[in-house]
Amino acid sequence: MKNPEFLINTSKYPGIPVGRLFIPNSHLNQPKFAHWRESVKVLDTTTYPNSEVIWFVADTFEYRRLASCYPHPRHFAYTEYLLKSASTFFSSLKPPYLPDYEYFN
């Protein structure tokens, strides 16, 4: 039986890092997949005879959770690289509650 696989795809929608989750039919009705769609914005779904592929956007935390739960055998390292790059980028942004003059001084 095949396991679910998650990766981040940057080519399906150029410039947007979308999540891609492959879910075999045997996993679709399991309780852990019942509510996960509430935490993401589904962009597209491709149905195959034995599985479903869901394309979505979510926050970095959800991408990280899915990457640790359902690593893709070939793309795990690249997915981790993208997640580390994203967290470095977002951590360097100015918090919205700080005035510009305090942040840049």
QUIWOSUL-V40963 format. One record per helix or strand. SS is the DSSP state (alpha for helix, beta for strand). FROM is the first residue (numbers start at 0). LEN is the number of residues. If there is no record, write none. Layout:
((SS	FROM	LEN) (SS	FROM	LEN))
This chain:
((beta	4	5) (beta	17	7) (alpha	24	4) (alpha	30	3) (alpha	35	4) (beta	40	8) (beta	50	7) (alpha	59	10) (beta	70	1) (alpha	75	16) (alpha	99	5))
